[in-house]
Amino acid sequence: MAPYGGFEGNAQTLRQLTVTLFAESRDGINPTRALLDGVLKYKTLQVETPEAANHYLYNDQETYLDFVLGSQAFPAELTPGKERNGFRSLECQIMDWADDTAYSINDLADAIQAGFITPVKLEAWATQGVLSDAEAAHVDFLLKAMRDGKVEARLGRSIGEHIRACRLEERGNFLSASTRRYHFGLVVEPDIAARARVNKRIAKELVFDTPQLQQLDFKAASVIERLFNALRDHYIEPAPGRRSLHLLPEPVAKAIKAEPEKEQRARLVCDWIANLTDRSAFRVHQRLFDTSAGALEDLL
């Protein structure tokens, strides 16, 4: 999608809420300002940071950003990119911390239960880097939980610690007088925030960076890229004289063909692929590219 306005997961969530849900009406679920602001992690448009690989909104989403801000302009100090994206509503901050809590605890527990992380691997990881006293103590806690066979129970209890580590703090900014979403901010105790960071580091370096997981990532990326390229050649920028094939459901194909600009046609193709489940994406890929898949039962 790089030549057509890019792809960003949070921007796609915003698009789901405002456009693609109830697609026939093309107005999403008509969300409130507070709902949109709760999921709006980024407030920079793609055109404002064109070199960024992610962390932006699509350019045609400026209307929704203006709606969320109550038509107030960003002050000069909130420059596009990191500064502006860090300016989040209270609900969005809570959502972000909930994500961090879930990823840092559940991913770690799942990896331990699946055998990706063992005491031997964790001890070796701890000796390869420089850990603070608090981080080293947390690694010892994890090692003891693993050896006692009580990983799930002890990590589960830490969810409550992550919740209790939060408090509200008054803040002053250009929206704080307009709404309590910006009058208050979320503050997390530094020790718990540091624990979440070390949990995520362990999961990333001992699980997500392993060849097994990287191979799955490569496969998934290859499937998505091949699907997009096939649909690009038939729907977004079809070559003159190319035979027209029916590769997409008729309502989707009709909506794409009605768009005069290739950027909008690409966005609709992107929507369709983004809405596929893993299983359905692999099945479509199989029908298009696997020469052994051609029997009638493979089409169902």
Backbone as a ProteinNet text record, in pm:
[ID]
protein_1_A
[PRIMARY]
MAPYGGFEGNAQTLRQLTVTLFAESRDGINPTRALLDGVLKYKTLQVETPEAANHYLYNDQETYLDFVLGSQAFPAELTPGKERNGFRSLECQIMDWADDTAYSINDLADAIQAGFITPVKLEAWATQGVLSDAEAAHVDFLLKAMRDGKVEARLGRSIGEHIRACRLEERGNFLSASTRRYHFGLVVEPDIAARARVNKRIAKELVFDTPQLQQLDFKAASVIERLFNALRDHYIEPAPGRRSLHLLPEPVAKAIKAEPEKEQRARLVCDWIANLTDRSAFRVHQRLFDTSAGALEDLL
[TERTIARY]
81.2	0	84	216.7	301.1	271.7	252.7	225	82.7	-1.8	-144	-190	-97.4	-135.7	-96.2	-30.4	23.5	-79.2	-28.2	-113.8	-65.6	-160	-128.7	-241.7	-207.6	-310	-409	-361	-452.3	-540.1	-483.6	-563.3	-670	-636.9	-734.9	-847.6	-814.9	-919.9	-1014.6	-958.1	-1040.7	-1127.7	-1070.9	-1148.3	-1261.6	-1235.8	-1341.9	-1459.8	-1429.1	-1534.5	-1611.7	-1543.8	-1605	-1653.6	-1605.1	-1639.4	-1682	-1598	-1618.5	-1722.5	-1743.8	-1853.5	-1986	-2078.5	-2202.5	-2164.8	-2086.9	-2021	-2117.8	-2240.2	-2331.6	-2361.2	-2366.5	-2394.9	-2268.1	-2150.2	-2019.9	-2005.2	-2073.7	-2054.4	-2024.5	-1976.9	-1936.4	-2048.6	-2012	-2111.4	-2147.8	-2109.1	-2137	-2091.3	-1961.6	-1912.6	-1910.6	-1919.2	-1910.1	-1766	-1750.1	-1616.6	-1534.9	-1598.1	-1526	-1478.7	-1562.6	-1523	-1402.7	-1409.1	-1296.9	-1169.5	-1182.9	-1066.7	-1005.7	-1087.9	-1038.1	-949.6	-967.3	-885.8	-779.9	-777	-688.9	-549.5	-465.4	-330	-242.3	-269.5	-184.5	-266.7	-210.2	-282.5	-204.1	-112.6	-34.3	-84.4	-105.5	-146.5	-25.3	-49.3	59.6	136.7	66.2	131.4	225.3	204	288.1	421.1	424.8	549.5	560.5	579.5	572	677.8	786.1	891.1	864.1	765	737.5	674.1	719	662.2	527.3	501.2	374.8	352.5	257.6	225.9	170.9	71.6	6.6	-139.1	-216.3	-351.9	-349.8	-448.1	-460	-498.9	-455.5	-477.3	-624.9	-708.9	-851.7	-924.2	-848.5	-908.8	-894.7	-849.7	-834.1	-966.6	-1076.5	-1209	-1238.6	-1205	-1232.5	-1139.8	-1016	-923.6	-975	-1023.6	-1078.9	-1201.2	-1283.1	-1401.5	-1361.4	-1261.3	-1214.2	-1160.4	-1092	-1031.3	-1129.9	-1253.6	-1349.3	-1308.1	-1243.3	-1198.1	-1090.7	-1028	-918.1	-785.5	-700.9	-572.4	-469.1	-376.1	-266.8	-176.1	-130	-32	101.1	185.1	310.8	401.5	397.1	489.4	453.5	328.6	289.1	315.9	442	482.4	442.7	418.9	381.7	486.3	438.7	529.5	521	633.8	638.1	566.5	589.2	529.2	376.9	326.2	181.1	116.9	182.5	126	123.7	209.2	208.6	98.4	25.3	-83.8	-212.3	-250	-360.2	-462.2	-585	-691	-667.5	-735.2	-723.3	-764.4	-877.1	-923.8	-822.9	-759.3	-659.2	-536.5	-498.9	-386.6	-418	-542.8	-584	-580.1	-632.5	-630.5	-486.9	-396.6	-257.5	-192.1	-219.9	-163.6	-225.6	-353.5	-417.5	-351.4	-322	-249.8	-113.4	-39.6	92.9	85.9	-15.3	-33	-60.7	-153.5	-190.2	-72.7	-5.2	106.3	220.3	253.2	371.3	349.5	224.7	198.3	151.6	49.6	-6.7	89.2	159	255.3	365	408.7	514.3	464.6	345	289.7	269.5	215.5	193.3	325.8	427.8	557.6	621.7	604.1	659.7	585.5	452.1	372.1	401.6	430.8	458.5	601.3	684.4	821.9	920	876.6	969.6	1068.7	1018.5	1104.5	1120.6	1242.2	1275.4	1366.8	1381.8	1474.3	1615.6	1661.8	1797.6	1808	1708.1	1710.3	1699.5	1613.2	1594.7	1720.6	1784.1	1908.8	2017.4	2026.3	2126.2	2097.9	1969.8	1931.1	1972.1	1949.1	1978.2	2127.5	2211.4	2356.3	2413.7	2337.1	2389.2	2377.6	2290.2	2270.5	2291.2	2278.3	2291.5	2152.7	2120.6	1990.3	2005.6	1905.8	1902.8	1871.3	1886.4	1855.8	1710	1620.3	1477.6	1449.8	1515.4	1495.1	1549.9	1666.1	1724.4	1634.5	1577	1486	1362.1	1314	1196.2	1229.7	1347.9	1388.8	1394.3	1446.5	1449.7	1308.3	1215.5	1074.3	1019	1048.3	999.7	1062.3	1190.3	1258.2	1199.2	1171.5	1113.4	973	894	758.5	763.6	860.7	874.9	913.4	1007.5	1053.3	949.5	864.6	757.4	634.5	634.8	518.8	397.7	419.4	308.2	313.9	353.8	368.7	236.6	132.7	4.4	-53.8	-49.2	-107	-32.6	100.3	178.7	178.6	183	173.2	31.2	-68.1	-206.5	-229.3	-166.2	-179.8	-118.5	-17.6	48.1	-39.6	-145.2	-239.3	-300.2	-339.4	-393.2	-293.3	-165.8	-61.7	-49.3	-62.9	-57.4	-174.7	-289.8	-407.4	-390.9	-347.6	-332.7	-217.6	-129.2	-15.6	-55.5	-182.1	-228	-293.4	-276.3	-348.7	-373.9	-468.8	-499.4	-421.9	-385.6	-312.1	-369	-392.9	-440.8	-330.3	-371.7	-273.8	-332	-245.1	-288.5	-244.3	-339.3	-307.5	-419.5	-412.1	-507.8	-648.3	-665.4	-798.8	-846.7	-762.3	-798.2	-917.3	-939.7	-1056	-1184.2	-1171.2	-1288.7	-1344.1	-1257.5	-1301.8	-1213.5	-1274.3	-1196.5	-1109.8	-1134.2	-1045.7	-903.6	-890.3	-756.8	-723.9	-824.6	-797.2	-720	-742.9	-672	-588.5	-477	-391.8	-362.4	-312.6	-280.9	-132.9	-103.8	34.9	50.8	156.2	184.1	311.6	308.4	425.7	546.6	659.6	777.6	823	816.4	864.6	780.5	648.5	560.6	577.6	592.2	615.7	745.7	847.9	975.3	959.7	877.2	853.5	784.6	687.8	619.4	717.8	808.8	906.8	1000.1	1044.9	1136.3	1063.3	934.9	856	846.1	819.9	808	942.1	1051.4	1183.9	1211.4	1175.6	1197.3	1116.1	988.6	903.5	955.3	997.5	1046.5	1173.5	1269.9	1401	1406.2	1321.8	1324.6	1214.1	1115.8	1005.3	992.2	958.5	922.4	1040.6	1162.2	1279.8	1340.1	1275.7	1328	1298.8	1377.8	1353	1211.9	1159.9	1026.6	920.1	922.7	822.8	851.1	979.3	1013.3	972.8	981.1	936.3	786	709.6	564.9	534.3	608.6	591.2	619.4	727.3	763.5	653	598.8	492.6	368.8	331	212.5	231.3	349.6	377.1	374.8	426.5	426.9	285.8	199.9	61.3	-8.3	5.9	-59.9	-6.6	125.6	184.6	138	131.6	89.3	-58.8	-140.9	-282.9	-298.7	-228.3	-241.7	-193.9	-80.7	-27.7	-122	-183.8	-278.5	-399.1	-450.4	-567.3	-530.7	-407.7	-362.9	-365.8	-315	-304	-439.5	-541.7	-675	-772.7	-751.9	-851.3	-796.7	-673.3	-620.7	-559.6	-466.3	-399.8	-395.3	-509.5	-512.6	-441.4	-367.4	-297.3	-398.2	-376.2	-466.4	-476.5	-598	-619.1	-619	-593.1	-592.2	-733.3	-742.1	-871	-924.3	-1050.4	-1112.2	-1158	-1101.9	-1140.6	-1220.5	-1306.8	-1387.6	-1316.7	-1223.5	-1144.5	-1201.1	-1286.2	-1342.8	-1494.4	-1555.4	-1701.7	-1760.9	-1874.5	-1931.3	-1953.6	-2007.7	-2026.1	-1893.9	-1788.7	-1657.6	-1601.8	-1609.3	-1558.6	-1633.2	-1763.5	-1844.3	-1804.2	-1782.5	-1742	-1604.9	-1514.7	-1380.2	-1385.5	-1459.6	-1465.7	-1534	-1613.4	-1682.4	-1591	-1473.4	-1381.6	-1291.7	-1290.4	-1208.7	-1059.4	-1022.9	-881.9	-822.4	-700.5	-637.6	-612.1	-587.4	-564.5	-686.3	-805.3	-927.1	-955.4	-924	-940.3	-846.8	-724.4	-628.9	-676.1	-734.9	-780.7	-892.2	-979.1	-1086.6	-1032.7	-931	-864.7	-799.1	-734.4	-670.9	-774.2	-889.5	-996.2	-1033.7	-1049.4	-1094.4	-991.5	-862.8	-758.9	-747.4	-754.7	-741.4	-854.1	-968.4	-1082.9	-1080.9	-987.6	-979.6	-926.1	-978	-915.7	-791.1	-707.1	-589.2	-631.6	-730.4	-772.5	-824.8	-909.2	-965.2	-858.8	-761.4	-652.2	-571.6	-540.6	-464.9	-545.2	-678	-759.8	-766.8	-782.1	-782.4	-647.3	-539.7	-406.2	-390	-442.7	-433.9	-506	-625.9	-701.4	-628.4	-561.6	-496.7	-361.9	-288	-148.6	-109.1	-188.2	-151.4	-207.9	-121.9	-167.9	-232.9	-212.8	-275.9	-418	-458.2	-591.9	-682	-765.8	-854.7	-983.4	-988.6	-1110.1	-1224.5	-1345.2	-1463.6	-1465.4	-1422.1	-1426	-1328.2	-1225.2	-1129.4	-1188.3	-1297.7	-1355.8	-1455.5	-1492.3	-1597.3	-1535.9
-123.1	0	127.2	114.7	234.5	337.3	296.5	398	454.5	396.4	433.5	494.3	542.3	603.9	526.4	410.1	334.7	248.5	167.4	85.6	99	122.9	135.2	69.8	-17.3	-93.2	-6	97.5	182.8	265.6	311.1	384.8	294.2	166	71.9	47.4	44.6	34.4	153.8	272.1	393	382.7	330.9	313.8	213.5	106.7	9.9	78.4	159	223	328.1	395.4	509.7	481.2	370.3	346.5	203.7	105.5	-27.6	-112.8	-92.2	-163.5	-112.2	-205.3	-170	-103.5	-176.2	-116.8	-59.6	-110	-59.1	89.1	134.1	275.6	359.6	294.6	360.9	466.3	448.6	544.4	474.4	349.7	279.2	269.5	282.4	272.7	410.8	515.5	653	674.5	653.2	655.1	795.1	798	925.4	974.5	1099.4	1158.9	1082.6	1050.2	982.2	843.7	770.6	637	645.9	737.1	752	791.8	884.5	932.4	821.7	726.8	616.2	519.9	510.1	417.2	489	621.8	700.6	711.9	612	613.8	717.5	744	835.4	950.2	1068.5	1186.9	1261.6	1191	1246.4	1187.7	1271.6	1222.4	1169.3	1073.7	1013.9	1118.8	1216.8	1319	1407.3	1411	1493.9	1426.6	1293.5	1218.7	1112.4	1154.9	1060.9	951.5	970.3	868.5	762.8	786.4	693.4	564.9	451.1	322.5	296.9	358.4	338	455.3	437.9	539.3	667.6	651.4	766.5	732.5	834.5	817.3	833.5	772.2	793.1	938.8	991.7	1134.2	1170.7	1078	1110.1	1097.1	1069.6	1060.8	1191	1295.8	1423.9	1474.4	1443.5	1485.4	1430.2	1303.9	1240.1	1295	1323.1	1384.1	1521.1	1598.6	1730.4	1717.8	1615.6	1590.1	1558.2	1472	1433.5	1554.2	1643.4	1760.2	1874.9	1858.3	1968.2	2087.1	2058.7	2161.3	2254.7	2216.1	2296.7	2253.6	2349.9	2322	2278.7	2193	2153.6	2273.3	2288.3	2394.1	2360.6	2461.6	2446	2339.6	2323.2	2228.7	2082.4	2055.8	1918.8	1895.2	1878.9	1860.4	1720.9	1705.8	1574.1	1468.4	1348	1239.5	1206.2	1182.5	1131.9	1223	1353.6	1445.6	1443.1	1455.2	1459.6	1324.4	1216.6	1083.7	1048.4	1113.7	1089.4	1162.5	1247.4	1324.4	1241.7	1175.1	1078.4	1106	1068.3	1083.1	985.3	1009.6	920.8	778.6	765	631.8	561	636.4	577.7	533.5	611.2	572.9	444.2	434.1	312.8	192.9	211.8	104.1	60.1	155.8	124.8	46.4	86	14.4	-124.7	-136.9	-269.6	-360.6	-305.1	-380.7	-425.5	-331.1	-363.7	-472	-461.8	-561.3	-698.8	-703.7	-831.9	-894.1	-813	-867.1	-911.2	-827.5	-856.6	-975.5	-1002.8	-1114	-1238.6	-1223.4	-1341.2	-1401.5	-1316.8	-1370.5	-1448.6	-1394.4	-1460.7	-1594.3	-1593.7	-1716.9	-1822.5	-1781.6	-1876.3	-1934.5	-1848.4	-1893.9	-1993.9	-1970.9	-2063.5	-2197.1	-2189	-2311.8	-2392.5	-2322.2	-2391.1	-2443.4	-2407	-2455.9	-2370.2	-2254.5	-2164.3	-2104.4	-2077.8	-2021.2	-2126.3	-2166.6	-2263	-2194	-2251	-2190.1	-2174.2	-2272.6	-2264.9	-2147.1	-2131.9	-2022.4	-1887.1	-1879.3	-1751.6	-1712.2	-1809	-1778.7	-1731.9	-1797.6	-1757.9	-1617.7	-1588.5	-1454.7	-1348.2	-1377.7	-1279.9	-1249.6	-1347.4	-1326.5	-1253.9	-1246.7	-1186.4	-1034.3	-979.4	-835.4	-778.4	-647.2	-579.1	-551	-608.5	-589.8	-506.1	-422.3	-348.8	-445.7	-398.6	-485	-529.6	-437	-470.9	-573.1	-556.1	-650.8	-788.8	-791.4	-919.6	-990	-912.1	-970.5	-1028.3	-960.7	-1011.3	-1139.8	-1147.9	-1272.5	-1385.4	-1358.7	-1460.8	-1505	-1407.4	-1440.5	-1535.4	-1507.2	-1592.9	-1731.8	-1737.8	-1867.2	-1952.4	-1889.4	-1964.4	-2012.3	-1927	-1966.9	-2085	-2085.6	-2195.1	-2323.8	-2313.5	-2434.5	-2487.3	-2398	-2441.5	-2489	-2471.6	-2511	-2423.1	-2295.5	-2205.7	-2076.5	-2089.5	-1971.5	-1900.1	-1975.3	-1911.9	-1839.8	-1902.5	-1842	-1715.3	-1722.4	-1607.5	-1492.5	-1524.5	-1417.2	-1360.5	-1446.7	-1399.4	-1298.2	-1321.1	-1226.6	-1090.9	-1092.9	-966.1	-875.5	-930.7	-844.6	-743.5	-791.5	-700.3	-595.1	-632.9	-536	-428.8	-468.3	-371	-272.9	-322.3	-234.2	-138.9	-194	-111.1	-11.8	-32.2	58.9	188.4	201.3	318.4	421.8	547.6	655.4	767	851.7	966.4	1088.5	1170.8	1293	1406.5	1520.6	1635.4	1683.7	1730.6	1782.3	1904.6	1987.7	2106.9	2102.1	2120.2	2121.8	2195.7	2205.3	2287.2	2228.7	2102.7	2042.1	2017.2	2040.7	2004	2082.4	2202.7	2280	2234.7	2161.3	2120.1	1986.2	1895.2	1759.4	1694.8	1614.4	1542.2	1433.1	1399.6	1304.9	1358	1489.4	1550.3	1629	1649.5	1715.4	1622	1489.8	1390.5	1300.8	1251.9	1157.2	1037.5	931.4	808.8	806.5	776	761.3	619.7	551.3	413.3	413.7	341	333.7	286.2	354.5	322	176.7	118.2	-19.4	-118.3	-96.6	-188.1	-166.8	-41.7	-13.8	-79.7	-74.4	-137.9	-289.7	-347.3	-491.2	-531.7	-451.8	-481.4	-477	-378.8	-367.6	-488.5	-536.3	-650	-776.6	-791	-905.8	-906.8	-788.8	-780.5	-807.7	-762.9	-791.5	-941.2	-1007.5	-1152.8	-1222.8	-1186	-1249.8	-1223.5	-1100.3	-1067.1	-1145	-1142	-1196.7	-1349.1	-1409	-1554.3	-1624.4	-1547.8	-1610.5	-1550.1	-1422	-1362.8	-1347.2	-1343.6	-1333.3	-1469.4	-1578	-1710.7	-1746.7	-1835.1	-1876.4	-1930.9	-2007.2	-2065.3	-1956.6	-1853.6	-1746.3	-1657.1	-1632.3	-1549.6	-1617.7	-1750	-1823.9	-1806.7	-1811	-1789.1	-1646.9	-1549.6	-1411.2	-1396.6	-1462	-1455.3	-1515.1	-1628.4	-1693.2	-1604.6	-1547.1	-1461.2	-1340.1	-1277.4	-1161	-1198.6	-1317	-1361.7	-1383.4	-1441.8	-1463.8	-1330.9	-1236	-1106.3	-1034.2	-1038	-968.1	-1027.8	-1160.7	-1224.3	-1197.4	-1199.4	-1167	-1024.2	-931.4	-791.6	-771.1	-829.9	-811.1	-865.7	-981	-1038.3	-947	-892.8	-805.1	-668.8	-624	-498.4	-508.8	-619.4	-634.9	-650.8	-687.8	-706.9	-594.3	-525.7	-427.8	-286.5	-272.7	-139.4	-74.5	-143.9	-93.5	-204.8	-242.9	-352.5	-314.2	-409.1	-384.5	-378.2	-289.9	-281.9	-416.7	-457.1	-582.3	-705.1	-688.4	-805.4	-862.3	-992.7	-1059.8	-1030.2	-991.6	-959.5	-1086.9	-1113.5	-1230.5	-1186.5	-1273	-1245	-1304.6	-1229	-1278.5	-1236	-1134.6	-1082.3	-1099.6	-1103	-1106.1	-989.9	-1012.3	-913.8	-776.4	-766.3	-631.4	-556.4	-628.3	-565.7	-520.8	-609.3	-575.8	-456.7	-453.1	-342.9	-209.9	-209.9	-87.2	-40.5	-135	-99.2	-37.6	-100.3	-52.2	83.1	118.6	247.7	362.9	331.7	436.2	481.3	610.2	658.1	666.3	681	698.1	566.5	537.9	411.2	403.3	518.4	517	464.5	505.2	457.6	311.7	271.8	130.1	44	92.1	18.2	8.7	116.3	115.7	12.3	-3.4	-102	-244.4	-265.4	-395.9	-422.8	-322	-332.9	-369	-303.8	-333.8	-480.9	-531.1	-670.6	-767.1	-744.7	-833.6	-820.9	-698.2	-675.6	-741.5	-760.6	-821	-973.5	-1032.7	-1179	-1234.8	-1349.9	-1423.4	-1493.3	-1542	-1617.2	-1734.2	-1807.7	-1928.1	-1892.2	-1789.8	-1754.6	-1698.3	-1624.3	-1572.3	-1686.9	-1786.7	-1900.5	-1978.4	-1987.4	-2060.8	-1986	-1854.8	-1777.8	-1790.8	-1782.8	-1797.6	-1935.4	-2037.2	-2173.1	-2184.9	-2125.4	-2132.6	-2061.3	-1951.3	-1871.9	-1928.5	-1989.9	-2021.1	-2167.8	-2247.2	-2386.3	-2472	-2526.9	-2604.2	-2735.7	-2780	-2904.8	-2882.4	-2755.8	-2724.5	-2688.4	-2779.9	-2749.7	-2829.7	-2925.8	-3006.2	-2922.8	-2967	-2889.7	-2865.9	-2967.3	-2950.9	-2843.8	-2816.3	-2712.3	-2572.3	-2562	-2430.4	-2387.6	-2477.8	-2448.1	-2385.1
0	0	0	6	13.9	-95.9	-222.9	-326.1	-320.1	-234.7	-234.6	-102.2	-20.2	106.3	229	209.1	322	393.5	486.9	573.8	716.8	808	950.6	1028.2	1121.1	1192.3	1266.7	1337	1412.2	1319.9	1208.2	1110	1050	1031.9	976.7	1076.1	1205.3	1307.6	1299.1	1286.2	1271.2	1145.9	1038.8	915.1	934	1008	1037.9	1106.7	1207.1	1285.2	1206	1115.1	1047.9	906.9	845.5	705.4	676.6	710	652.6	724.7	854.1	919.8	863	837.5	766.3	632.9	553.8	437.5	334.5	328.4	225.9	244.8	368.5	393.6	389.6	402.3	400	508.8	621.7	730.4	863.2	856.2	977.1	1078.4	1204.1	1311.3	1364.9	1291.2	1333.8	1478.4	1507.2	1644.9	1705	1837.2	1909.2	1911.8	1947.6	1961.3	2066.1	2178.8	2287.3	2244.8	2170.2	2123.8	2030.9	1933.6	1840.8	1914.6	2008.2	2081.4	2166.5	2208.8	2290.4	2214.3	2082.2	2003.4	1920.5	1925.8	1840.2	1902.9	1877.3	1933	1864.3	1737.9	1661.3	1605.3	1607.5	1560.8	1452	1388	1278	1146.9	1046.7	915.2	838.6	750.5	673.7	594.6	540.3	459.5	542.1	674.7	761.4	795.7	788.9	811.4	701.7	576.2	463.1	465.2	538.3	543.1	651.1	737.8	847.8	794.2	846.6	804.9	870.4	984.3	1055.4	1150.6	1242.9	1344.5	1280.3	1193.5	1131.8	1102.4	1067.4	1017	865.6	798.4	654.8	629.3	517.1	488.7	482.9	435.1	424.6	558.6	667.3	800.6	878.6	813.4	881.3	936.7	867.6	914.8	1053.4	1075.1	1204.1	1312	1275.3	1370.3	1412.8	1317.3	1348	1438.1	1413.3	1495.6	1639.6	1656.1	1789.5	1866	1795.8	1859.9	1879.5	1835.7	1846.2	1762.1	1648.7	1552.2	1608	1718.7	1772.3	1708.5	1677	1612.9	1715.9	1672.6	1760.1	1787.5	1910.6	1938.2	1872.1	1857.2	1783.7	1843.6	1975.7	2039.3	2011	1969.5	1936	1787.6	1754.7	1616	1566.9	1435.9	1380.9	1414.2	1438.5	1474.4	1621.5	1684.6	1821.3	1920.1	1912.2	2008.8	1998.2	1877.4	1859.7	1889.4	1850.4	1874.6	2023.2	2100.3	2244.5	2318.2	2246.5	2306.9	2294.3	2402.9	2398	2507.5	2478.3	2578.4	2692.4	2804.4	2919	2882.1	2808.8	2770.5	2681.8	2592.3	2504.3	2583.2	2683.1	2768.8	2845	2893.7	2965.2	2871.2	2749.2	2649.5	2621.5	2608.5	2576.4	2689.6	2814.1	2928.1	2940.4	2909.4	2909.7	2806	2687.4	2584.7	2635.8	2693.2	2744.8	2852.3	2938.4	3044.1	2984.7	2889.3	2829.1	2754.9	2672.9	2595	2685.7	2783.7	2864.5	2957.4	2994.3	3085.7	3009.9	2926	2859.2	2757.4	2680.2	2584.1	2655.6	2768.7	2845	2901.2	2959.7	3016.1	2907.8	2792.4	2681.9	2633.2	2622.9	2573.2	2668.9	2798.1	2897.2	2890.9	2884.6	2879.7	2753.7	2641.9	2515.4	2506.7	2603.3	2604.1	2527.2	2476	2408.7	2508.6	2628.2	2732.5	2841.8	2865.5	2970.4	3071.2	3190.8	3286.7	3231.4	3156.1	3099.7	3003	2913.7	2816.5	2885.1	2987	3056	3132.7	3197.5	3269.8	3172.1	3057	2957.5	2905.6	2882.2	2834.8	2937.7	3065	3170.9	3180.4	3148.7	3160.5	3038.3	2928.6	2805.4	2802.7	2887.2	2888.4	3027.6	3035	3163.8	3218.2	3332.3	3394.2	3520.1	3544.3	3670.7	3783.9	3906.9	4021.8	4018.4	3981.3	3976.9	3866.2	3751.4	3640.9	3676.3	3739.4	3781.4	3883.4	3975.1	4074.4	4007.2	3902.5	3831.2	3756.6	3696.8	3631.3	3733.4	3853.7	3959.9	3996.3	3998.9	4027.6	3921.6	3795.6	3686.6	3693.7	3723.1	3732.4	3844.8	3958.4	4070.1	4034.9	3967.9	3927.7	3831.6	3740	3644.8	3716.1	3808.7	3878.5	3976	4026.9	4117.1	4040.9	3906.5	3826.5	3850	3882.8	3915.7	3834.6	3708	3622.7	3603.8	3565.4	3533.2	3653.9	3770.3	3890.4	3930.1	3928.4	3976.1	3875.7	3746.9	3648.2	3644.5	3666.1	3669.7	3779.7	3895.3	4006.1	3971.7	3885.5	3853.3	3767.9	3706.7	3634	3730.6	3849.3	3950.1	3991.4	3998.9	4034.3	3926.4	3800.2	3691.4	3699	3740.5	3753.1	3871.2	3985.9	4105.5	4094.8	3997.2	3979.8	3908.5	3871.8	3795.4	3887.2	3851.8	3918.5	3818	3849.4	3763.5	3809.8	3714.7	3745	3659.7	3722.5	3645.9	3552.4	3435.8	3340.3	3270.2	3220.1	3149.3	3004.6	2913.9	2772	2699	2568.6	2495.6	2492.4	2538	2543.4	2686.2	2784.5	2922.4	2976.5	2925.2	2971	2902.1	2791.9	2713.9	2758.1	2802.1	2831.2	2936.4	3020.2	3121.3	3059.9	2934	2866.1	2860.7	2863	2858.3	2985.1	3069.9	3198	3290.6	3271	3351.8	3261.6	3315.3	3244.8	3332.9	3273.3	3346.4	3382.1	3506.6	3553.1	3606.6	3561.8	3604.4	3687.9	3798.8	3885.4	3805.5	3818	3736.8	3748.7	3869.4	3887.3	3806.8	3806.1	3731.4	3581.5	3539.5	3397.4	3351.2	3435.6	3401.2	3392.9	3480.6	3477.9	3347.4	3304.9	3178.2	3062.2	3065.6	2957.5	2952.1	3067.8	3067.3	3025.5	3062.8	3016.9	2864.9	2806.4	2660.9	2593.4	2655.3	2599.1	2597.7	2706.5	2713.9	2604.7	2592.1	2491.6	2350	2325.2	2190.9	2157.2	2248.8	2216.3	2225.7	2310.5	2324.7	2246.2	2196.5	2122.8	1983.5	1977	1848.8	1753.6	1807	1721.1	1686.6	1728.3	1697.4	1552.1	1491.4	1353	1330.8	1429.3	1410.6	1390.2	1474.5	1463.4	1343.7	1315.8	1201	1070.5	1066.5	948.1	927.1	1036.7	1025.2	979.4	1032.4	989.2	840.4	796.1	654.4	568.8	611.3	535.1	527	640	641.8	551.7	560.4	475.9	328.7	296.3	156.8	104.9	188	148.2	119.7	212.1	194.8	71.1	52.2	-62.1	-194.3	-202.6	-328.1	-355.1	-250.6	-269.6	-320.5	-257	-296.7	-440.1	-475.9	-610.2	-716.9	-688.5	-784.6	-802.8	-692.9	-699.9	-757.6	-730.7	-791.5	-943.8	-994.6	-1139.3	-1206.7	-1130.3	-1189.6	-1156.7	-1043	-998.9	-979.9	-936.5	-904.8	-1028	-1088.5	-1209.3	-1314.2	-1366.9	-1464.6	-1593.6	-1646.8	-1773.1	-1887.7	-1984.9	-2100.9	-2172.1	-2202.6	-2273.9	-2186.4	-2055.6	-1966.3	-1953.3	-1957.7	-1939.9	-1800.4	-1793.1	-1664.1	-1595	-1477.4	-1398.3	-1276.3	-1228.7	-1109.6	-987.9	-930.8	-817.9	-683.8	-683.9	-559.9	-559.2	-439.2	-433.7	-512.5	-575.3	-667.1	-603.9	-480.7	-422.7	-404.2	-365.9	-347.5	-481.7	-579.9	-712.8	-772.4	-752.8	-805.9	-743	-610	-540.8	-587.2	-609.9	-655.7	-794.8	-883.9	-1022.5	-1033.6	-933.6	-935.8	-895.5	-841.1	-796.2	-912	-943	-1056	-1025.8	-898.3	-861	-810.9	-854.2	-816.4	-665.7	-600.9	-456.4	-381	-424.6	-359.1	-393.5	-515.7	-550.9	-465.4	-446.5	-363.8	-219.4	-169.2	-29.9	-10.2	-109.4	-98.1	-106.5	-191.3	-194.2	-59.4	-4.7	126.9	234	229.9	325.9	320.1	197.6	181.2	239.2	208.4	260	411.6	462.9	606.7	685.7	621.7	690.6	687.8	612.7	607.2	738.6	777.5	888	834.2	924.2	879.9	790.6	836.1	762.9	624	615.3	484.7	391.4	446.1	362.3	302.2	383.5	332	227.4	245.9	149.5	16.6	19	-105.3	-175	-97.7	-153.8	-216.9	-151.3	-203.6	-337.8	-346.4	-472.8	-586.2	-554.3	-658.9	-702.9	-609.5	-639.8	-621.8	-551.5	-528.1	-641	-723.7	-839.7	-799.8	-676.1	-632.6	-581.5	-565.7	-514.2	-631.1	-671.7	-782.9	-779.3	-686	-674.3	-618.8	-645	-604.9	-454.6	-376.8	-231.2	-183.8	-263.1	-225.5	-242.3	-315.4	-343.1	-237.2	-149.1	-50.2	73.5
[MASK]
++++++++++++++++++++++++++++++++++++++++++++++++++++++++++++++++++++++++++++++++++++++++++++++++++++++++++++++++++++++++++++++++++++++++++++++++++++++++++++++++++++++++++++++++++++++++++++++++++++++++++++++++++++++++++++++++++++++++++++++++++++++++++++++++++++++++++++++++++++++++++++++++++++++++++++

